[in-house]
Amino acid sequence: MMRLLKQIWYYLDVSITCLRVAILQMMEYPSSMIGWLLSNPIQFLVGFATIQFVVSEFGSINGWDYGQLAFLYGLSVISHALSMIFFIQGWFMGWVVVEGEFDRLLTRPLSVIYQFFFMNVNIMGFTDLIPGVIVFAYGCCKISFHWTLSNAMLLLVLLIGATLIRGGIYILLGTTTFWTKSTTDFGPFTQEIFDKTTMYPLSMYPESMQFVLTYLIPIGWVSYYPAAAMMGVENSIVHSPGAVWLTLLVGIITMLVAAGVFHIGLKQYESAGN
């Protein structure tokens, strides 16, 4: 037990150091930081303004009013921001594999997957939190969300699970590079899919797609099912806050599967050296 605790503390200490280094790197380019602070919130706020236009014209989206959509949209953007901070490297795994960058990771006394994802924290991802928190707070006001201790804990559990689901999918997509040796950037592809399926009610899609995004690719658990449960919106899967705990369970399973596939793929890795 003591050995495990010492190892956990060691990884935590390394993580804090990496976070400090990432902040210092960001401060080296203040103009870039300001640009991200301006552009990132704008793109998400404009996206939500588009939803407002649709609702004002048609009344609702598949029965979801503007406040409920704001709650759903905000949760989606917040989990997106967290995944950008910790797991965005999965988008660019192809370059790391092809360029042989895993060589130096394999020589260190740390988990390779931990090094790859946590030794280069994307501080700029925090800029995505700004619009997410703004829209989510607005949605909470519109639906009269009760800020009790239990609800706050459920939100924390939800966001952890949603972030793990997103991160797990990034890892799974990036890991394909070990076999394909392709430098394909999965960023725009995954971003588009997540935007279209987590910021809107999943029930608006055909039942066949709902099945795929619930049981095969668990994107529905990122925001739709837990948000619907917390707001008491009827859906065909769950009708209670238990959906939030299912989101955490699905997130853990997705991440464990992704980590397993990553380690299998790592055995296929070929160094760029001679």
C-alpha positions as CSV (number, residue, x, y, z in Angstrom):
1,M,0.0,0.0,0.0
2,M,2.8,2.4,0.9
3,R,4.5,1.7,-2.4
4,L,1.3,2.5,-4.3
5,L,0.8,5.7,-2.4
6,K,4.4,6.8,-3.1
7,Q,3.9,6.0,-6.8
8,I,0.6,8.1,-6.9
9,W,2.4,11.0,-5.1
10,Y,5.3,10.7,-7.6
11,Y,3.0,11.0,-10.6
12,L,1.0,13.8,-9.0
13,D,4.3,15.7,-8.4
14,V,5.3,15.2,-12.0
15,S,1.9,16.4,-13.2
16,I,2.2,19.6,-11.1
17,T,5.6,20.2,-12.6
18,C,4.3,19.6,-16.1
19,L,1.4,22.0,-15.5
20,R,3.8,24.7,-14.3
21,V,6.1,24.2,-17.3
22,A,3.0,24.4,-19.6
23,I,2.0,27.7,-18.1
24,L,5.5,29.2,-18.5
25,Q,5.5,28.1,-22.1
26,M,2.2,29.8,-22.7
27,M,3.4,33.0,-21.2
28,E,6.3,33.1,-23.6
29,Y,3.8,34.0,-26.4
30,P,1.3,36.5,-24.9
31,S,-0.1,37.6,-28.2
32,S,-1.0,34.0,-29.1
33,M,-2.6,33.6,-25.7
34,I,-4.7,36.8,-26.2
35,G,-5.7,35.6,-29.7
36,W,-7.0,32.3,-28.3
37,L,-8.8,34.1,-25.5
38,L,-10.7,36.1,-28.1
39,S,-11.3,33.6,-30.8
40,N,-12.2,30.4,-28.9
41,P,-15.0,31.9,-26.8
42,I,-16.4,33.7,-29.9
43,Q,-16.8,30.5,-32.0
44,F,-18.8,28.7,-29.3
45,L,-20.9,31.7,-28.4
46,V,-21.7,32.2,-32.1
47,G,-22.6,28.5,-32.3
48,F,-25.0,28.9,-29.4
49,A,-26.5,32.1,-30.9
50,T,-27.3,30.0,-34.0
51,I,-29.3,27.6,-31.8
52,Q,-31.1,30.6,-30.3
53,F,-32.1,31.6,-33.8
54,V,-33.4,28.1,-34.6
55,V,-35.4,28.0,-31.4
56,S,-36.9,31.5,-31.9
57,E,-38.0,30.4,-35.4
58,F,-39.3,26.9,-34.6
59,G,-40.1,27.0,-30.9
60,S,-37.9,24.1,-29.8
61,I,-35.6,21.3,-31.0
62,N,-37.3,18.0,-30.6
63,G,-39.1,19.2,-27.6
64,W,-36.1,20.8,-25.9
65,D,-36.6,24.5,-25.1
66,Y,-33.9,27.2,-25.1
67,G,-33.0,26.8,-21.4
68,Q,-32.6,23.0,-21.7
69,L,-30.5,23.4,-24.8
70,A,-28.3,25.9,-23.0
71,F,-27.8,23.4,-20.2
72,L,-26.9,20.7,-22.6
73,Y,-24.7,22.9,-24.8
74,G,-22.8,24.3,-21.8
75,L,-22.0,20.8,-20.4
76,S,-20.8,19.7,-23.9
77,V,-18.4,22.6,-24.2
78,I,-17.0,22.3,-20.7
79,S,-16.2,18.6,-21.2
80,H,-14.8,19.5,-24.6
81,A,-12.5,22.0,-22.9
82,L,-11.3,19.5,-20.4
83,S,-10.5,17.0,-23.1
84,M,-8.6,19.6,-25.0
85,I,-6.5,20.3,-21.9
86,F,-5.5,16.7,-21.2
87,F,-6.1,14.6,-24.3
88,I,-5.6,16.7,-27.4
89,Q,-2.3,15.0,-28.1
90,G,-4.3,12.0,-29.4
91,W,-5.2,14.0,-32.4
92,F,-1.5,14.2,-33.5
93,M,-0.3,10.8,-32.5
94,G,0.5,10.0,-36.1
95,W,3.3,12.5,-36.2
96,V,4.8,11.2,-33.0
97,V,4.8,7.6,-34.3
98,V,6.2,8.5,-37.7
99,E,8.8,10.8,-36.4
100,G,9.9,8.3,-33.8
101,E,9.2,10.6,-30.8
102,F,8.1,7.6,-28.7
103,D,11.8,6.6,-28.5
104,R,12.5,9.0,-25.6
105,L,9.3,8.1,-23.8
106,L,10.2,4.5,-23.8
107,T,13.5,5.2,-22.0
108,R,11.9,7.0,-19.0
109,P,10.7,5.3,-15.8
110,L,7.1,6.4,-16.3
111,S,4.1,5.0,-18.0
112,V,4.3,5.8,-21.8
113,I,0.7,6.7,-22.1
114,Y,0.9,9.0,-19.1
115,Q,3.9,10.8,-20.5
116,F,2.3,11.2,-23.9
117,F,-0.9,12.8,-22.6
118,F,0.2,14.6,-19.4
119,M,3.7,15.9,-20.1
120,N,2.4,18.4,-22.6
121,V,-0.7,20.0,-21.0
122,N,-2.6,22.1,-23.4
123,I,-3.2,25.3,-21.3
124,M,-4.9,27.0,-24.2
125,G,-7.8,24.5,-23.7
126,F,-8.8,26.6,-20.7
127,T,-10.0,29.3,-23.2
128,D,-12.8,26.8,-24.2
129,L,-14.0,26.8,-20.6
130,I,-15.1,30.4,-20.8
131,P,-18.0,30.0,-23.3
132,G,-18.9,26.7,-21.7
133,V,-19.3,28.1,-18.2
134,I,-21.2,31.2,-19.5
135,V,-23.7,29.2,-21.5
136,F,-24.1,26.5,-18.8
137,A,-24.7,29.2,-16.1
138,Y,-27.3,30.8,-18.3
139,G,-29.0,27.4,-18.8
140,C,-29.0,26.7,-15.1
141,C,-30.8,30.0,-14.5
142,K,-33.3,29.3,-17.3
143,I,-34.2,25.8,-16.0
144,S,-34.0,26.9,-12.3
145,F,-31.3,24.3,-11.5
146,H,-31.0,23.7,-7.8
147,W,-27.4,24.1,-6.6
148,T,-27.4,21.5,-3.9
149,L,-24.4,19.6,-2.7
150,S,-25.7,16.4,-4.3
151,N,-26.3,18.1,-7.6
152,A,-22.8,19.7,-7.6
153,M,-21.3,16.3,-7.0
154,L,-23.4,14.8,-9.8
155,L,-22.1,17.5,-12.1
156,L,-18.5,16.8,-11.1
157,V,-19.0,13.1,-11.7
158,L,-20.7,13.8,-15.1
159,L,-17.8,16.0,-16.3
160,I,-15.2,13.4,-15.2
161,G,-17.0,10.7,-17.1
162,A,-17.7,12.8,-20.2
163,T,-14.0,13.9,-20.3
164,L,-12.9,10.3,-20.1
165,I,-15.2,9.3,-22.9
166,R,-13.9,12.0,-25.2
167,G,-10.3,11.3,-24.2
168,G,-10.7,7.5,-24.7
169,I,-12.1,8.1,-28.2
170,Y,-9.2,10.4,-29.1
171,I,-6.8,7.7,-27.9
172,L,-8.5,4.9,-29.9
173,L,-8.5,7.0,-33.1
174,G,-4.9,8.1,-32.6
175,T,-3.7,4.5,-31.8
176,T,-4.7,3.4,-35.3
177,T,-1.5,5.1,-36.4
178,F,0.6,2.3,-34.9
179,W,-0.8,0.1,-37.7
180,T,-1.4,2.5,-40.5
181,K,1.7,4.7,-40.1
182,S,-0.4,7.6,-41.2
183,T,0.0,11.2,-40.0
184,T,-3.7,11.9,-40.4
185,D,-4.9,14.6,-38.0
186,F,-8.1,13.4,-36.4
187,G,-8.9,16.8,-34.9
188,P,-11.4,18.3,-37.4
189,F,-13.0,14.8,-37.8
190,T,-13.7,14.2,-34.1
191,Q,-14.5,17.8,-33.4
192,E,-17.3,17.8,-36.0
193,I,-18.8,14.5,-34.8
194,F,-18.8,15.6,-31.2
195,D,-20.2,19.0,-32.0
196,K,-23.1,17.6,-33.9
197,T,-23.9,14.8,-31.4
198,T,-23.3,16.3,-27.9
199,M,-24.6,19.9,-28.3
200,Y,-28.0,18.8,-29.5
201,P,-30.6,16.3,-28.3
202,L,-29.6,12.8,-29.5
203,S,-33.3,12.0,-29.8
204,M,-33.5,14.2,-32.9
205,Y,-31.5,11.7,-34.9
206,P,-32.9,8.4,-36.4
207,E,-33.2,5.5,-34.0
208,S,-30.5,3.6,-35.8
209,M,-28.0,6.4,-35.1
210,Q,-29.2,6.7,-31.5
211,F,-28.4,3.0,-31.1
212,V,-24.9,3.4,-32.5
213,L,-24.1,6.5,-30.5
214,T,-25.4,4.9,-27.3
215,Y,-24.1,1.3,-27.4
216,L,-21.3,1.2,-30.0
217,I,-19.7,4.6,-29.8
218,P,-20.8,6.0,-26.4
219,I,-21.0,9.6,-27.4
220,G,-24.6,9.9,-26.1
221,W,-23.3,9.5,-22.6
222,V,-21.1,12.6,-22.9
223,S,-24.0,15.1,-22.3
224,Y,-27.4,14.0,-23.7
225,Y,-28.4,11.1,-21.3
226,P,-27.0,12.6,-18.1
227,A,-28.3,16.1,-18.9
228,A,-31.8,14.7,-19.7
229,A,-31.8,12.8,-16.5
230,M,-30.8,15.8,-14.4
231,M,-33.5,17.9,-16.0
232,G,-36.2,15.2,-15.8
233,V,-36.5,15.1,-19.6
234,E,-38.0,11.9,-20.9
235,N,-35.7,9.6,-22.8
236,S,-35.8,5.9,-23.6
237,I,-32.8,4.8,-21.6
238,V,-32.8,6.4,-18.1
239,H,-35.1,8.5,-16.1
240,S,-33.1,9.3,-13.0
241,P,-29.7,10.8,-11.9
242,G,-28.3,7.2,-12.2
243,A,-27.5,8.2,-15.8
244,V,-24.7,10.5,-14.4
245,W,-23.1,7.5,-12.7
246,L,-23.5,5.5,-15.9
247,T,-21.6,8.3,-17.7
248,L,-18.7,7.8,-15.3
249,L,-18.8,4.0,-15.7
250,V,-18.9,4.3,-19.5
251,G,-16.0,6.8,-19.3
252,I,-13.8,4.5,-17.2
253,I,-14.6,1.5,-19.5
254,T,-13.8,3.6,-22.6
255,M,-10.5,4.8,-21.2
256,L,-9.5,1.3,-20.0
257,V,-10.3,-0.1,-23.5
258,A,-8.4,2.8,-25.1
259,A,-5.4,2.3,-22.9
260,G,-5.4,-1.4,-23.6
261,V,-5.5,-0.9,-27.4
262,F,-2.7,1.8,-27.0
263,H,-0.4,-0.7,-25.3
264,I,-1.1,-3.3,-27.9
265,G,-0.4,-0.8,-30.6
266,L,2.8,0.3,-28.9
267,K,4.2,-3.2,-29.5
268,Q,3.9,-2.4,-33.2
269,Y,5.9,0.8,-32.8
270,E,9.1,1.0,-35.0
271,S,11.8,3.4,-33.9
272,A,12.8,6.1,-36.4
273,G,16.5,5.4,-35.5
274,N,18.8,2.8,-37.0
